Each structure stands twice: as structure tokens, then as C-alpha cells.
Amino acid sequence: MFVFEALNAKFGDCLLLHFGDTGAPRLVLIDGGPKGVFADALYPRLQELREERGLDDTGLFKTDLLMVSHIDDDHIHGVIDWLTSMAVGDQNWEISECWFNSFVDVLKRSGKLKTATVDQSNKLAYPDASSEARSIVASVPQGRELRETLRLLGIRVNGGKEILYAPDSVPEFSKGGLKLTLLAPNQKAVERLEQKWESTPAKTAALDNAVENLSSLVVMAESSGASVLLTGDARADFILDGLENAGYMTDGKCHVDILKLPHHGSSRNCTEELFRAVEASHYVISANGKYDNPDTETLCLLASVRGEASEFTIHLTNEPNEYETSPEGKKLFQNLSRAFEQYPWLEARMSYGVPGANVSIDLSA
């Protein structure tokens, strides 16, 4: 079996890869979404999987790999919630290994990091930075907390390596017919941004993409000839470099069954170069309109590159609703409506997750 699942993680990511034999299913969990997602979506889904496996309240549920793409709260919060519940007594879960680059570990300058991200009153610096950039910087302590909780629970991290980067510091994962290949970050990018942080930490922290691009993991998941490209919040050029360096490109092109759009469909990360180079049968966007994601520009760009004659489906974890009253709900409906005005045929290519029904794509056949 090989099934990709995206839970309704609000404006974040919470993804599952089901693999192995149908009689003995296995699991990789990628990210846990922002605050509230663990209680509302992730934990209930894990309990459903426990029942499907025939485990009672005392049975041990094993997860082969927990992967945290990067430190941003909308990816890491739910993971910390789960591990915290395990640490305080919910011991019917076992995680074999975790892949995770904390920002402090990558930079190796925790003192400078603290100085750069908080002022003397322990409040976040950079009042002029975007709310998204400030939320990323605020997640730095969460990375420290996650690393410490993993240590407390005795969960092996990064295959024993300090940090993960391609191509030289890559752990092996090949289990139950599933192979994972780390594509990014690469060592040059880590060193380049580390130097940038050393010289101008204030400016670097204020950049929307700087921190996440440094540590965000990009992974190719493959099983029985099917493939899923997991991109975290990485920048398009990092993704393409990783694909090229790992030998996935042929004449500048790469086909995957599923492309999880980077950064929730943000136009800053989803470029024409990415869509022309990486063609997918399924595009998955985990977003609910917050931070303007997915951008109208992203949807229109994808439609323009692929064209009406090509076959593909866009899966969105939240369904737009013209009667939605929340700011993010209004923005989601507005962004999609504008895209459909420009490309009316695109609406028929959309598939939505709704409350109680996650995005699920079976690649087993």
C-alpha cells in the first residue's frame, strides 16, 4: 500500500504516508500543524488508525518515522503537543526515529540567535517584519523544546547525525517498500545563510523566507514506482537544485505523482520554473486562506503552465465557502474565485477536503 493523506491542519501542514502491507500497515508522519490541530485532527486520526490496526488502549502503536520539515509553528506545534502527551504519560505510542533540523543546531550560534531574536525585555525584535516572519522567529524556542523532548523520550534523531543536509549528511530510510531521499537543504545553502546571519542577523530574521529556507527539509518519497515530493516551506530554487543533484531530472524535467506545494501555495515559493520543471498528477495545498494562501497568482500560474488539455487535480485541504465570515475563509473564497474567473476550467480540476474528510490519495495501484 502507498497512500498519501493531508489532514485539515488549518493554515499549516500535517501529512501522513501509509505504506507497507495492507495486513501490517506502517506510517510516516510529516509535521503536526499549528495550535489546535493535534487535538482537533491529528490525535483523532491516530486513534482511528489504532482501531484500524486492532489495537486496544494498551497496544503499542508504532510510527516508523516522524519528520518535522522545519521550525515554523504551523508545522511544529502539533508535534510538540503529541510528544508532550507521551512524556506525561500517554505511553501507548512508539516513534522509531525523527528527522528534524532545529535552527540552533544548524547555525551553531545559539548565543547570537538569542541576541538577534529577542530584545532585553525578552520580546521579539523587528516590529517592522511581517507577521509571518515574526512567527518563524518566534518558533526558534519551539525547536529547542522539540529537540529536548525527543531526547527525553529517547527517540533517535537524524540517524545519529547532528543536522541533515544533502548530499553528505543524509540518513537512510528504506522500509516496507518505501524509500525516502533527502533533497534539501544542501550544505552550500546552509553555509551561505549561516554567514548571512552572522553578519546581519536583524535583516536576515526579517526576511519572510530566510529562516525556513535554511532548515526546511525537502524529501522524495517513493514506493512501487509511485512518488511524492514533500517540499515543506522550501524555496523553489532549493527544490529544483535538490532534484537535479539527486538525479531526478531528465532534460530539466521531473514527473511525480504528488507535488505538495511549498509554503501552502504562496506565490513567493511556487514559481513558473518549479511548475515547468516538476509536473505532477496531483497537486496538494494545505491552506485555509490565512496569510493569503493559496495565492491567486499560484493557481493561475499552475493553470497557465499545465493548460486545459493536460490531466491533473489540485487538492485543497479546505473548501471555499462564499458565506464564510472569518477573515481567512473570506480570503480563501476570494483567491479561488479570482483564479476561476481567469481560468474557468480550473474549477473542475479542484478537489476539497472538508471537516471529517481529509485529503487522501491512494497510489497503491
C-alpha positions in Angstrom: 0.0 0.0 0.0 1.0 3.6 -0.6 -1.4 6.3 0.5 -0.8 10.0 1.0 -3.1 11.8 3.4 -3.3 15.5 4.3 -5.2 16.4 7.4 -7.1 19.6 7.8 -4.3 21.5 9.5 -5.8 25.0 9.2 -3.0 27.1 7.7 -0.3 24.6 8.4 0.9 21.1 7.3 0.0 17.7 8.9 0.7 14.9 6.4 0.7 11.1 6.6 2.3 8.4 4.4 0.7 5.0 4.8 2.8 2.2 3.4 3.8 -1.5 3.7 1.5 -4.5 3.5 -2.2 -3.9 3.9 -2.3 -6.5 6.7 0.5 -4.7 8.5 0.4 -1.0 7.6 3.2 1.3 8.5 3.3 5.1 9.0 5.4 8.2 8.4 4.1 11.4 9.9 5.2 14.8 8.5 4.5 17.8 10.6 1.7 18.4 13.1 0.1 21.7 12.2 -0.3 24.8 14.4 -2.0 25.1 17.8 -5.3 23.1 18.0 -4.6 20.7 15.1 -3.3 17.9 17.4 -6.5 17.9 19.4 -8.9 18.5 16.5 -7.4 16.4 13.7 -4.1 14.6 14.4 -4.9 12.8 17.6 -8.4 11.7 16.5 -6.9 10.4 13.2 -4.2 8.5 15.2 -6.9 6.9 17.3 -8.7 5.8 14.2 -5.6 4.2 12.9 -5.1 2.5 16.2 -8.6 1.0 15.9 -7.9 0.0 12.2 -4.9 -1.9 13.4 -6.9 -3.7 16.0 -5.0 -2.2 19.0 -6.7 -1.7 22.3 -5.9 1.0 24.8 -2.8 -0.8 25.9 -1.5 -1.8 22.5 1.7 -0.1 21.2 1.2 2.0 18.1 4.4 2.3 16.1 5.3 5.1 13.8 8.4 4.4 11.6 9.4 8.0 11.2 8.4 11.4 12.4 9.6 14.2 10.1 9.4 17.9 11.1 10.1 19.9 7.9 11.2 23.0 9.8 10.6 25.0 13.0 7.7 27.2 12.0 4.7 27.0 14.4 2.3 25.9 11.8 4.4 22.7 11.2 5.9 22.0 14.7 3.2 22.9 17.3 1.1 19.7 16.9 4.2 17.5 17.0 5.3 19.1 20.3 1.7 18.5 21.6 1.9 14.8 20.7 5.4 14.3 22.2 4.4 16.2 25.3 1.4 13.9 25.8 3.7 10.9 25.5 6.2 12.4 28.0 3.5 13.0 30.6 2.0 9.5 30.5 0.4 8.6 27.2 2.9 5.8 26.5 1.0 3.7 24.0 2.9 5.2 21.1 6.4 4.5 19.8 8.3 6.6 17.3 11.3 4.8 15.8 13.1 7.9 14.6 12.7 11.6 13.9 14.2 13.8 11.1 14.5 17.4 12.2 16.9 20.3 11.9 16.5 22.8 14.7 17.6 26.3 13.8 20.0 26.4 16.7 21.7 23.2 15.6 22.0 24.4 12.0 23.5 27.8 12.9 25.6 26.5 15.9 25.4 30.0 17.3 22.7 29.9 19.9 24.0 33.0 21.7 23.9 35.1 18.6 20.5 33.6 17.8 19.0 34.7 21.1 20.5 38.1 20.9 19.2 38.5 17.4 15.6 37.4 18.0 14.7 39.0 21.4 15.4 42.3 23.0 16.2 43.0 26.6 12.6 42.7 27.7 12.5 39.2 26.1 10.1 40.4 23.4 10.6 39.7 19.8 12.6 42.2 17.9 11.9 43.5 14.4 8.5 45.2 14.8 8.5 46.1 11.1 8.9 42.5 10.0 5.9 40.8 8.6 3.7 38.7 10.9 4.8 35.6 9.1 8.5 36.4 9.5 7.9 37.2 13.2 6.1 33.9 13.7 9.0 32.0 12.2 11.5 33.7 14.5 9.2 33.0 17.5 9.3 29.3 16.7 13.0 29.1 17.5 12.4 28.2 21.1 9.9 25.6 19.9 12.8 23.9 18.0 14.8 23.8 21.2 11.8 22.3 23.1 11.2 19.7 20.5 14.9 18.6 20.5 14.8 18.3 24.3 11.6 16.4 24.3 12.9 13.9 21.7 16.0 13.4 23.9 13.8 12.9 27.0 11.8 10.2 25.2 14.9 8.5 23.8 13.8 9.0 20.2 16.7 8.7 17.7 17.2 11.9 15.7 18.6 12.3 12.2 20.1 8.8 12.2 22.6 9.9 14.8 23.7 12.9 12.6 23.8 16.4 14.1 22.0 18.0 11.2 20.6 16.8 7.9 21.7 18.3 4.6 22.2 16.9 1.1 24.2 15.2 -0.2 26.7 14.3 2.5 24.6 14.2 5.7 21.6 12.1 4.7 20.1 9.3 6.8 18.9 6.1 5.2 15.2 5.2 5.1 14.1 2.1 3.2 11.4 0.1 4.9 8.3 -1.8 3.9 8.8 -0.8 0.2 9.1 2.9 1.0 12.3 4.9 0.2 12.9 8.4 1.3 15.5 10.6 -0.2 16.5 13.9 1.3 17.0 16.6 -1.4 17.4 19.8 0.6 18.7 21.8 2.3 22.1 21.4 0.8 25.3 22.2 2.6 26.1 25.3 0.5 22.8 26.9 1.3 23.2 26.2 5.0 26.7 27.8 4.9 25.6 30.8 2.9 22.7 31.7 5.1 24.8 31.0 8.2 27.3 33.6 7.0 24.4 36.0 6.3 23.0 35.5 9.8 26.5 36.1 11.3 26.9 39.5 9.5 23.3 40.9 9.6 21.0 38.8 11.9 18.4 41.5 12.1 18.0 41.8 8.4 18.1 38.1 7.9 15.4 37.4 10.5 13.1 39.9 8.9 13.1 38.1 5.6 10.0 36.1 5.2 11.7 33.0 3.8 15.2 33.2 5.3 14.8 31.1 8.4 12.5 28.4 6.9 14.6 28.1 3.8 17.6 27.4 5.9 16.3 24.3 7.7 13.2 23.1 5.7 13.6 19.5 4.6 12.7 18.5 1.1 12.1 14.8 0.6 11.2 12.5 -2.3 9.1 9.5 -1.1 8.9 6.5 -3.5 7.1 3.2 -3.4 6.3 0.7 -6.1 7.0 3.2 -8.9 4.9 6.0 -7.4 6.4 9.2 -6.0 5.5 12.1 -3.6 7.6 15.2 -3.5 7.4 16.7 0.0 8.6 20.3 0.0 7.9 21.9 3.4 8.2 25.6 3.0 11.3 25.5 0.9 12.0 27.9 -1.9 11.6 26.7 -5.5 15.2 27.1 -6.4 16.3 24.9 -3.4 13.8 22.3 -4.5 15.0 22.2 -8.1 18.7 22.1 -7.1 17.9 19.2 -4.9 16.1 17.3 -7.6 18.9 18.0 -10.1 21.7 17.0 -7.7 19.9 13.8 -6.7 19.5 12.7 -10.3 15.7 13.0 -10.6 15.8 15.5 -13.5 15.9 14.4 -17.2 16.4 17.2 -19.6 15.4 19.6 -16.9 12.1 17.8 -16.2 10.8 15.6 -13.4 7.4 13.8 -13.1 5.9 12.9 -9.7 2.6 11.5 -8.8 2.0 14.1 -6.0 3.6 17.5 -5.5 2.9 19.0 -2.1 3.1 22.7 -3.0 5.7 24.5 -0.9 4.7 27.1 1.7 0.9 26.4 1.4 0.7 27.7 -2.2 2.5 31.0 -1.6 3.5 32.8 -4.8 6.9 33.5 -3.3 7.7 29.8 -3.3 5.6 28.5 -6.2 7.3 29.7 -9.4 7.0 29.2 -13.1 10.3 27.4 -13.1 9.1 24.9 -10.5 5.8 24.2 -12.3 7.5 23.8 -15.7 10.3 21.5 -14.3 8.1 19.4 -11.9 4.9 18.0 -13.5 2.5 16.2 -11.2 -0.7 14.3 -11.5 -1.9 15.6 -8.1 -1.0 19.0 -6.5 -1.8 19.3 -2.8 -2.2 22.6 -1.0 -2.6 22.7 2.8 -4.1 26.1 3.5 -7.2 27.9 4.6 -6.7 31.5 3.4 -4.5 32.7 6.2 -1.5 34.7 5.1 -3.3 34.9 1.7 -2.5 31.2 1.0 -3.0 29.8 -1.6 -2.3 32.9 -3.7 -4.5 33.5 -6.7 -1.2 34.0 -8.6 -0.1 30.5 -7.8 -3.3 28.9 -9.0 -3.3 30.9 -12.2 0.4 30.2 -12.8 -0.2 26.4 -12.4 -3.2 26.6 -14.8 -1.2 28.6 -17.3 1.8 26.2 -17.3 -0.2 23.0 -17.4 -3.0 24.1 -19.7 -6.6 22.9 -20.1 -5.7 19.9 -22.2 -3.5 18.3 -19.5 -4.8 16.0 -16.8 -4.2 16.9 -13.2 -6.1 17.5 -9.9 -5.5 20.2 -7.3 -6.4 19.0 -3.8 -7.0 21.7 -1.2 -7.4 20.8 2.5 -10.2 23.4 3.0 -13.2 24.1 0.8 -14.0 27.7 -0.1 -17.4 29.0 1.1 -18.9 32.2 -0.1 -20.8 32.5 3.2 -17.7 32.1 5.4 -17.3 35.0 7.8 -13.8 34.5 9.1 -11.0 36.7 7.6 -9.1 33.6 6.3 -12.3 32.0 5.0 -13.2 35.1 3.1 -9.7 35.3 1.7 -9.8 31.7 0.6 -13.0 32.1 -1.3 -11.8 35.4 -2.8 -8.5 34.0 -4.0 -10.0 30.9 -5.6 -12.9 32.9 -7.2 -10.4 35.2 -8.9 -8.4 32.3 -10.3 -11.6 30.7 -11.7 -12.6 34.0 -13.3 -9.3 33.9 -15.3 -9.3 30.1 -15.9 -13.0 28.9 -15.7 -12.0 25.3 -16.5 -9.7 25.1 -13.4 -12.7 24.8 -11.0 -13.5 21.4 -12.4 -9.9 20.3 -11.5 -10.3 21.1 -7.8 -10.9 18.6 -5.0 -11.5 19.7 -1.4 -11.1 18.3 2.0 -14.0 19.0 4.3 -14.3 18.6 8.1 -14.2 14.9 8.9 -12.9 14.0 5.4 -9.2 14.6 4.8 -7.4 14.7 1.5 -6.4 11.1 0.7 -4.7 9.9 -2.5 -4.2 6.2 -3.0 -1.1 5.5 -5.1 -1.1 1.7 -4.4 -2.4 0.7 -7.9 
